[in-house]
Amino acid sequence: MSQLPALTHDEAMGLLNALNYFGLALDADECQTLTGLTQEKMRALHARLEQALDGTPPAT
């Protein structure tokens, strides 16, 4: 898989906000339909990316 292009901080924050919305604000079926991911997986993805942006190590 190709590497994603570098994002500005504002772009990364916008992406995190969108992921957070999909993981929390939509119902489970709509999240699955629009993203192909369950809400649980969307929330986990959001958490991983947020940690990467903050520079904190992932929880183990």
Biopython code that builds the backbone (N, CA, C, O; Angstrom):
import numpy as np
from Bio.PDB.StructureBuilder import StructureBuilder

atoms = [
    (1, "MET", "N", (0.848, -1.173, 0.000)),
    (1, "MET", "CA", (0.000, 0.000, 0.000)),
    (1, "MET", "C", (0.894, 1.235, 0.000)),
    (1, "MET", "O", (1.940, 1.260, 0.648)),
    (2, "SER", "N", (0.475, 2.236, -0.720)),
    (2, "SER", "CA", (1.216, 3.490, -0.797)),
    (2, "SER", "C", (1.130, 4.263, 0.509)),
    (2, "SER", "O", (0.167, 4.133, 1.265)),
    (3, "GLN", "N", (2.151, 5.066, 0.758)),
    (3, "GLN", "CA", (2.141, 5.962, 1.908)),
    (3, "GLN", "C", (1.166, 7.106, 1.640)),
    (3, "GLN", "O", (1.032, 7.568, 0.506)),
    (4, "LEU", "N", (0.503, 7.547, 2.670)),
    (4, "LEU", "CA", (-0.371, 8.712, 2.553)),
    (4, "LEU", "C", (0.475, 9.970, 2.496)),
    (4, "LEU", "O", (1.561, 10.009, 3.075)),
    (5, "PRO", "N", (0.004, 10.988, 1.815)),
    (5, "PRO", "CA", (0.759, 12.239, 1.785)),
    (5, "PRO", "C", (0.751, 12.901, 3.160)),
    (5, "PRO", "O", (-0.148, 12.678, 3.971)),
    (6, "ALA", "N", (1.765, 13.713, 3.399)),
    (6, "ALA", "CA", (1.832, 14.455, 4.663)),
    (6, "ALA", "C", (0.646, 15.410, 4.747)),
    (6, "ALA", "O", (0.232, 15.997, 3.748)),
    (7, "LEU", "N", (0.112, 15.553, 5.947)),
    (7, "LEU", "CA", (-1.009, 16.457, 6.193)),
    (7, "LEU", "C", (-0.553, 17.614, 7.056)),
    (7, "LEU", "O", (0.335, 17.465, 7.895)),
    (8, "THR", "N", (-1.161, 18.759, 6.848)),
    (8, "THR", "CA", (-0.937, 19.858, 7.773)),
    (8, "THR", "C", (-1.660, 19.527, 9.078)),
    (8, "THR", "O", (-2.504, 18.631, 9.118)),
    (9, "HIS", "N", (-1.330, 20.239, 10.120)),
    (9, "HIS", "CA", (-2.007, 20.021, 11.403)),
    (9, "HIS", "C", (-3.505, 20.257, 11.262)),
    (9, "HIS", "O", (-4.302, 19.486, 11.796)),
    (10, "ASP", "N", (-3.896, 21.305, 10.555)),
    (10, "ASP", "CA", (-5.322, 21.606, 10.371)),
    (10, "ASP", "C", (-6.022, 20.494, 9.592)),
    (10, "ASP", "O", (-7.148, 20.125, 9.923)),
    (11, "GLU", "N", (-5.367, 19.958, 8.561)),
    (11, "GLU", "CA", (-5.959, 18.853, 7.795)),
    (11, "GLU", "C", (-6.121, 17.611, 8.669)),
    (11, "GLU", "O", (-7.147, 16.933, 8.619)),
    (12, "ALA", "N", (-5.095, 17.323, 9.471)),
    (12, "ALA", "CA", (-5.161, 16.166, 10.368)),
    (12, "ALA", "C", (-6.283, 16.327, 11.380)),
    (12, "ALA", "O", (-7.004, 15.371, 11.666)),
    (13, "MET", "N", (-6.436, 17.527, 11.924)),
    (13, "MET", "CA", (-7.511, 17.772, 12.887)),
    (13, "MET", "C", (-8.876, 17.632, 12.220)),
    (13, "MET", "O", (-9.801, 17.078, 12.815)),
    (14, "GLY", "N", (-9.009, 18.127, 10.995)),
    (14, "GLY", "CA", (-10.268, 17.972, 10.270)),
    (14, "GLY", "C", (-10.599, 16.512, 10.039)),
    (14, "GLY", "O", (-11.750, 16.099, 10.177)),
    (15, "LEU", "N", (-9.586, 15.730, 9.687)),
    (15, "LEU", "CA", (-9.790, 14.292, 9.484)),
    (15, "LEU", "C", (-10.184, 13.608, 10.788)),
    (15, "LEU", "O", (-11.087, 12.771, 10.805)),
    (16, "LEU", "N", (-9.515, 13.959, 11.869)),
    (16, "LEU", "CA", (-9.868, 13.381, 13.173)),
    (16, "LEU", "C", (-11.291, 13.746, 13.575)),
    (16, "LEU", "O", (-12.017, 12.906, 14.108)),
    (17, "ASN", "N", (-11.694, 14.976, 13.329)),
    (17, "ASN", "CA", (-13.061, 15.385, 13.652)),
    (17, "ASN", "C", (-14.072, 14.570, 12.853)),
    (17, "ASN", "O", (-15.099, 14.156, 13.391)),
    (18, "ALA", "N", (-13.790, 14.338, 11.575)),
    (18, "ALA", "CA", (-14.700, 13.549, 10.737)),
    (18, "ALA", "C", (-14.773, 12.109, 11.236)),
    (18, "ALA", "O", (-15.861, 11.536, 11.308)),
    (19, "LEU", "N", (-13.632, 11.518, 11.579)),
    (19, "LEU", "CA", (-13.628, 10.148, 12.090)),
    (19, "LEU", "C", (-14.395, 10.054, 13.401)),
    (19, "LEU", "O", (-15.139, 9.101, 13.633)),
    (20, "ASN", "N", (-14.206, 11.044, 14.244)),
    (20, "ASN", "CA", (-14.928, 11.073, 15.511)),
    (20, "ASN", "C", (-16.431, 11.135, 15.273)),
    (20, "ASN", "O", (-17.199, 10.455, 15.955)),
    (21, "TYR", "N", (-16.851, 11.941, 14.315)),
    (21, "TYR", "CA", (-18.273, 12.043, 13.972)),
    (21, "TYR", "C", (-18.806, 10.700, 13.497)),
    (21, "TYR", "O", (-19.862, 10.255, 13.947)),
    (22, "PHE", "N", (-18.081, 10.055, 12.590)),
    (22, "PHE", "CA", (-18.533, 8.756, 12.086)),
    (22, "PHE", "C", (-18.583, 7.719, 13.202)),
    (22, "PHE", "O", (-19.473, 6.868, 13.218)),
    (23, "GLY", "N", (-17.642, 7.783, 14.126)),
    (23, "GLY", "CA", (-17.584, 6.793, 15.198)),
    (23, "GLY", "C", (-18.582, 7.012, 16.306)),
    (23, "GLY", "O", (-18.928, 6.072, 17.022)),
    (24, "LEU", "N", (-19.055, 8.246, 16.464)),
    (24, "LEU", "CA", (-19.930, 8.531, 17.602)),
    (24, "LEU", "C", (-21.302, 9.084, 17.237)),
    (24, "LEU", "O", (-22.288, 8.758, 17.898)),
    (25, "ALA", "N", (-21.386, 9.902, 16.213)),
    (25, "ALA", "CA", (-22.635, 10.615, 15.938)),
    (25, "ALA", "C", (-23.587, 9.857, 15.017)),
    (25, "ALA", "O", (-24.802, 10.035, 15.100)),
    (26, "LEU", "N", (-23.048, 9.019, 14.146)),
    (26, "LEU", "CA", (-23.910, 8.258, 13.243)),
    (26, "LEU", "C", (-24.378, 6.985, 13.920)),
    (26, "LEU", "O", (-23.740, 6.501, 14.855)),
    (27, "ASP", "N", (-25.494, 6.440, 13.450)),
    (27, "ASP", "CA", (-25.875, 5.139, 13.986)),
    (27, "ASP", "C", (-24.975, 4.066, 13.366)),
    (27, "ASP", "O", (-24.320, 4.310, 12.352)),
    (28, "ALA", "N", (-24.947, 2.899, 13.969)),
    (28, "ALA", "CA", (-24.018, 1.840, 13.577)),
    (28, "ALA", "C", (-24.166, 1.439, 12.113)),
    (28, "ALA", "O", (-23.164, 1.243, 11.425)),
    (29, "ASP", "N", (-25.393, 1.314, 11.633)),
    (29, "ASP", "CA", (-25.613, 0.904, 10.241)),
    (29, "ASP", "C", (-25.109, 1.958, 9.267)),
    (29, "ASP", "O", (-24.490, 1.622, 8.258)),
    (30, "GLU", "N", (-25.365, 3.212, 9.554)),
    (30, "GLU", "CA", (-24.936, 4.288, 8.662)),
    (30, "GLU", "C", (-23.407, 4.378, 8.631)),
    (30, "GLU", "O", (-22.825, 4.583, 7.566)),
    (31, "CYS", "N", (-22.763, 4.228, 9.769)),
    (31, "CYS", "CA", (-21.311, 4.241, 9.828)),
    (31, "CYS", "C", (-20.741, 3.112, 8.977)),
    (31, "CYS", "O", (-19.812, 3.323, 8.196)),
    (32, "GLN", "N", (-21.297, 1.923, 9.129)),
    (32, "GLN", "CA", (-20.838, 0.749, 8.365)),
    (32, "GLN", "C", (-21.052, 0.972, 6.872)),
    (32, "GLN", "O", (-20.174, 0.649, 6.072)),
    (33, "THR", "N", (-22.188, 1.510, 6.488)),
    (33, "THR", "CA", (-22.495, 1.734, 5.077)),
    (33, "THR", "C", (-21.561, 2.776, 4.462)),
    (33, "THR", "O", (-21.052, 2.575, 3.359)),
    (34, "LEU", "N", (-21.334, 3.873, 5.159)),
    (34, "LEU", "CA", (-20.543, 4.964, 4.603)),
    (34, "LEU", "C", (-19.044, 4.721, 4.639)),
    (34, "LEU", "O", (-18.322, 5.199, 3.764)),
    (35, "THR", "N", (-18.561, 3.987, 5.635)),
    (35, "THR", "CA", (-17.113, 3.829, 5.801)),
    (35, "THR", "C", (-16.610, 2.414, 5.571)),
    (35, "THR", "O", (-15.426, 2.216, 5.301)),
    (36, "GLY", "N", (-17.486, 1.432, 5.674)),
    (36, "GLY", "CA", (-17.046, 0.044, 5.593)),
    (36, "GLY", "C", (-16.472, -0.466, 6.902)),
    (36, "GLY", "O", (-16.017, -1.607, 6.981)),
    (37, "LEU", "N", (-16.489, 0.375, 7.933)),
    (37, "LEU", "CA", (-15.974, -0.007, 9.243)),
    (37, "LEU", "C", (-17.085, 0.055, 10.276)),
    (37, "LEU", "O", (-18.002, 0.870, 10.173)),
    (38, "THR", "N", (-16.994, -0.813, 11.267)),
    (38, "THR", "CA", (-17.927, -0.723, 12.386)),
    (38, "THR", "C", (-17.582, 0.519, 13.192)),
    (38, "THR", "O", (-16.488, 1.069, 13.062)),
    (39, "GLN", "N", (-18.512, 0.954, 14.018)),
    (39, "GLN", "CA", (-18.236, 2.117, 14.860)),
    (39, "GLN", "C", (-17.065, 1.846, 15.796)),
    (39, "GLN", "O", (-16.262, 2.742, 16.056)),
    (40, "GLU", "N", (-16.960, 0.635, 16.300)),
    (40, "GLU", "CA", (-15.852, 0.284, 17.195)),
    (40, "GLU", "C", (-14.514, 0.438, 16.471)),
    (40, "GLU", "O", (-13.567, 0.995, 17.027)),
    (41, "LYS", "N", (-14.436, -0.052, 15.242)),
    (41, "LYS", "CA", (-13.198, 0.074, 14.476)),
    (41, "LYS", "C", (-12.928, 1.533, 14.116)),
    (41, "LYS", "O", (-11.771, 1.953, 14.089)),
    (42, "MET", "N", (-13.961, 2.302, 13.842)),
    (42, "MET", "CA", (-13.789, 3.716, 13.530)),
    (42, "MET", "C", (-13.264, 4.464, 14.747)),
    (42, "MET", "O", (-12.377, 5.308, 14.621)),
    (43, "ARG", "N", (-13.806, 4.158, 15.930)),
    (43, "ARG", "CA", (-13.324, 4.804, 17.156)),
    (43, "ARG", "C", (-11.872, 4.408, 17.444)),
    (43, "ARG", "O", (-11.083, 5.236, 17.898)),
    (44, "ALA", "N", (-11.518, 3.145, 17.180)),
    (44, "ALA", "CA", (-10.138, 2.698, 17.388)),
    (44, "ALA", "C", (-9.182, 3.398, 16.422)),
    (44, "ALA", "O", (-8.079, 3.784, 16.807)),
    (45, "LEU", "N", (-9.605, 3.560, 15.175)),
    (45, "LEU", "CA", (-8.796, 4.271, 14.195)),
    (45, "LEU", "C", (-8.598, 5.724, 14.624)),
    (45, "LEU", "O", (-7.489, 6.252, 14.553)),
    (46, "HIS", "N", (-9.670, 6.361, 15.067)),
    (46, "HIS", "CA", (-9.585, 7.735, 15.551)),
    (46, "HIS", "C", (-8.575, 7.827, 16.692)),
    (46, "HIS", "O", (-7.740, 8.731, 16.709)),
    (47, "ALA", "N", (-8.646, 6.907, 17.635)),
    (47, "ALA", "CA", (-7.749, 6.935, 18.792)),
    (47, "ALA", "C", (-6.290, 6.754, 18.357)),
    (47, "ALA", "O", (-5.412, 7.457, 18.857)),
    (48, "ARG", "N", (-6.025, 5.837, 17.450)),
    (48, "ARG", "CA", (-4.651, 5.618, 16.965)),
    (48, "ARG", "C", (-4.097, 6.851, 16.271)),
    (48, "ARG", "O", (-2.955, 7.244, 16.509)),
    (49, "LEU", "N", (-4.902, 7.458, 15.416)),
    (49, "LEU", "CA", (-4.439, 8.640, 14.698)),
    (49, "LEU", "C", (-4.261, 9.831, 15.637)),
    (49, "LEU", "O", (-3.329, 10.619, 15.478)),
    (50, "GLU", "N", (-5.153, 9.958, 16.608)),
    (50, "GLU", "CA", (-5.036, 11.046, 17.575)),
    (50, "GLU", "C", (-3.757, 10.889, 18.395)),
    (50, "GLU", "O", (-3.062, 11.872, 18.651)),
    (51, "GLN", "N", (-3.443, 9.668, 18.806)),
    (51, "GLN", "CA", (-2.217, 9.408, 19.546)),
    (51, "GLN", "C", (-0.991, 9.736, 18.697)),
    (51, "GLN", "O", (-0.024, 10.318, 19.189)),
    (52, "ALA", "N", (-1.037, 9.359, 17.415)),
    (52, "ALA", "CA", (0.081, 9.652, 16.517)),
    (52, "ALA", "C", (0.266, 11.153, 16.369)),
    (52, "ALA", "O", (1.397, 11.638, 16.348)),
    (53, "LEU", "N", (-0.820, 11.884, 16.266)),
    (53, "LEU", "CA", (-0.744, 13.333, 16.113)),
    (53, "LEU", "C", (-0.208, 13.980, 17.396)),
    (53, "LEU", "O", (0.560, 14.941, 17.343)),
    (54, "ASP", "N", (-0.615, 13.448, 18.529)),
    (54, "ASP", "CA", (-0.158, 13.975, 19.818)),
    (54, "ASP", "C", (1.256, 13.530, 20.158)),
    (54, "ASP", "O", (1.908, 14.116, 21.023)),
    (55, "GLY", "N", (1.730, 12.488, 19.471)),
    (55, "GLY", "CA", (3.054, 11.958, 19.761)),
    (55, "GLY", "C", (3.101, 11.066, 20.979)),
    (55, "GLY", "O", (4.176, 10.810, 21.522)),
    (56, "THR", "N", (1.933, 10.583, 21.419)),
    (56, "THR", "CA", (1.889, 9.690, 22.577)),
    (56, "THR", "C", (1.918, 8.238, 22.107)),
    (56, "THR", "O", (1.366, 7.920, 21.055)),
    (57, "PRO", "N", (2.547, 7.368, 22.865)),
    (57, "PRO", "CA", (2.581, 5.954, 22.453)),
    (57, "PRO", "C", (1.209, 5.322, 22.573)),
    (57, "PRO", "O", (0.416, 5.708, 23.431)),
    (58, "PRO", "N", (0.919, 4.335, 21.700)),
    (58, "PRO", "CA", (-0.382, 3.658, 21.786)),
    (58, "PRO", "C", (-0.542, 2.895, 23.093)),
    (58, "PRO", "O", (0.435, 2.424, 23.676)),
    (59, "ALA", "N", (-1.771, 2.782, 23.540)),
    (59, "ALA", "CA", (-2.073, 2.019, 24.753)),
    (59, "ALA", "C", (-1.856, 0.546, 24.475)),
    (59, "ALA", "O", (-2.152, 0.062, 23.382)),
    (60, "THR", "N", (-1.339, -0.165, 25.463)),
    (60, "THR", "CA", (-1.116, -1.610, 25.304)),
    (60, "THR", "C", (-1.958, -2.388, 26.265)),
    (60, "THR", "O", (-1.904, -3.617, 26.278)),
]
sb = StructureBuilder()
sb.init_structure("model")
sb.init_model(0)
sb.init_chain("A")
sb.init_seg("    ")
for serial, (resi, resn, name, xyz) in enumerate(atoms, 1):
    if name == "N":
        sb.init_residue(resn, " ", resi, " ")
    sb.init_atom(name, np.array(xyz, "f"), 0.0, 1.0, " ", f" {name:<3s}", serial, name[0])
structure = sb.get_structure()
